[in-house]
Amino acid sequence: MVASPMMPQPRGPFQAPDPMAGPVGGDMGGDPRQLLAMLEQVIGPVTQPQPKYRPGYQPPKKPKVDELWGKSTTIMQRHQRLLDRFDQDRLWLQMALVGMFEEDRIAKNKGLIVDEFQSTGIAADWNLACAYLAALPFEPTKPVLRDDLKTEARMLQDAVRYLRDEEINRYNDAWGADLATEEARYLTIYGRIVNRTVMNLSDPEFPFDSTLIDPSTVFFNGNERTIQEAYHRYRTTYGRLVGVFGEPPASTMRQIKNAHGNDEWEWCEVDALDYWDTWWRAVRTQDAVFVPVTAHEYGTTPFTIQLGPLGMPVGGTANRDRTEIGPNGQLWSEAANIADDSVHKGLSYIHYMRREHAQYEAIMARILTGFKKAIDPPIIRERGLMAAEMPMHPLNTGPGQQNETILGDEKVSPIPTSAGPVDTNIVLTAMTQEQRGTRLPPMFGGFNEQSNVSGTAQNGLTDAGMEKLNGWMRATERYHSIRYTRWFEMWRNFGHLAENAGPERAPLIIPRARPKSGEQPAFELNRDLIDRVGPRINVRMSKPRVNQLLPIVNAFQGMVANGWATDAMAMEALGYLDVDRIREEWMEDKALKQALDHPKFVEMFTIPTSLMEAMREAEGDPRQQQGFMAALMAWMQNVVQPAQMQQQQQMQPQGMPQPGMPQGGPPMQGPPGVQGGTAGMSLPEATGQAPGSLTGVQGGPGPMPRNGPPGPPPGSVVIPPGQPIG
């Protein structure tokens, strides 16, 4: 449903889609509140979950739509210096600017031959940093204080993994670009990253509209606690606005068509304002309102903004009086304002590279010009009075070329030029050293500067280069942590509207990444789950240091043996993220290997389990299931029964019954679907062990009997000796 001023505006999280958000879902259906009212008339009052707002929250006063445009224009003017900084950074990365001395630029503008030298240095370094940040692993973590909430914590982690994968896939489908790379580019170009996420309750698989926003187009007003207002001014077309939000009133639409033509108005570019505060939202241009002031009821502005690691502290203020050098070299001062502070906060990745990069290009331009002069120097041609009356033939300065002159009346000689500054190498060496302090080392990009440097030393330099990106990695982590935490808060508050909006709607089902024994392959993400464990999630992004693997392992071996450190500390030092999960999976693999090493385990367990899995897949086909059951019974009779008899004889050398076993042998266990049978059960379920472990000990293996697993093997039908089959 397209939101239009001519139609009743839906309230709550049913937001009109954003023109920059790409494809959106289908029809949202009716307002669930109307459906609920109709239901209450039949069955009585129905209690539904209510949104949770922070203590003491009060919705702000409804703004006037006619005043919003003027406010946004004033805010943009106050932040003009910040916008100029954004433009400079973007132009340098686009290689639209070239470093040149001012006098050389003036000479070039006058038509004199002055060569330019354009380096790809900062652009290449920036692309390398973006590639590194985009390739970082994505691992959500959910610390809990209670052991009984570990399962719920893993469920929230699986939910983040699912939502992240779905978000990446949908962004690529809409824009044909990798989302992680785009996020790294925004963060490093502008020194900040901005995202807006609203509910899309028409999509049960992904009920979120997540939009990356150009930081140069959005301005915030807030306090230390939260963002109070967001003004998003962006460039679009009338046709796109109408396609997303619907047509404005007929009188306004006639004005647009009259001003831009009946055939051309759709392609006419216009500045649009998308206004948000903690309760209200509106969309308009300078002369048209596309979405009137409408309540979204989130209780917060649905924006996430994260600054990069460079620049002045966010909470600090600039000098009261700003002193700068004017265009003519004179000093001038003016009172600083709050908007001026933002210029020095959240700086781009290349901010401290720009000046030395421009100087390097300017110096290299002069060196290049001098080099060309040395090869083809300018010429002085002296002509006497007699020669001056004759045509002057052009001189050819190419190799081996001959030029005729008039003896005594004409003389050609090169203009003497300096051989170039003697200290050119000194300057370039100093600039190279300056670049090493701000840029990634060559080894980071796969280059070896010195062949005589050991591999250990090169690995150390590479790790040092990685440390330069740690701040950007931490900023990315915080961006995702805050963003997905707000997603859970929004779903906790408004997810019930999607579930109750109609019979065709389904709750949000999350597939498990690694289901444990006894766990379902998927679960429902609902308010109860989020309330039990809390919505806060942490995202960690770190690459294991493969080059440092052996030194770290050697260092921690003695420390762990002496009790000075733990294995968890060693894995964290190597860069592994979810240490608990890795330890648990390793121990279960170790326990399974111990079991598989026992010949009776393989003999009695593997084949029945495979048959049980085949029977599950063949549900609904009686013929196949009958065949599998016949094979299973034959296996029991010819393999399992003799093995069990041998096992019982070993455990009862005097003919005494097994401790804990009733006389006459174990109870009868039947095939799948027969009450009391263990067929189809996992090993922990069949042996009474703790879930998530093959040994009965949660999170770790215990000692296994050397003569085989305890009790009958899981996934098998055990028949006492002498009991007929069939």
Protein Blocks (a to p, Z undefined) as FASTA:
>chain_A
ZZdfkbccdehjldcddfklopadddebjafklmmmmmmmmnopaddddddddehiacdd
dddfklmmmmmmmmmmmmmmmmmmmmmmmmmmnopaccddfklmmmmmnopacdddddfk
lmmmmmmmmmmmmmpccddddddfbfklmmmmmmmmmmmmmmmmmmmmmmmmmnopafkl
mmmmmmmmnopacddddddfkbmklccccddddfklcccdddfkbcfbdcddddddfklm
mmmnopadfklmmmmmmmnojklmmmpccdddddddfkbccdddfkbcfbdcddehlopa
cbdcdddfedcdfkbccdfbdcdddfkopacdddddfklmmmmgoiafklmmmmmmmmmm
mmmmmmmmmmmmmmmccddddddfklmmpccddddfbehiacdddehiaccddddddebj
fklmmmmmmmmmmmmmmmccfklnopafblkbcfklmmmmmmmmmmmmmmmmmmmmmmmm
mmmmmmmmmmmmmmmmmmmnpmkbccdddddfbdcehiafbdcddfklmmmnopadcddd
ddddfklmmmmmmmmmmmmmnopacfklmmmmnopablmlmmmmmmmmmmmmmmmmpmkl
mmmmmmmmmmmmmmmmmgoiaklmmmmmmmmmmmmmmmmmmmmmmmmmmmmmnopacehi
aehiaaddddehiahiaghiafklmnopaehianopghiacdddfkbpehjdehiacdde
hiagZZ
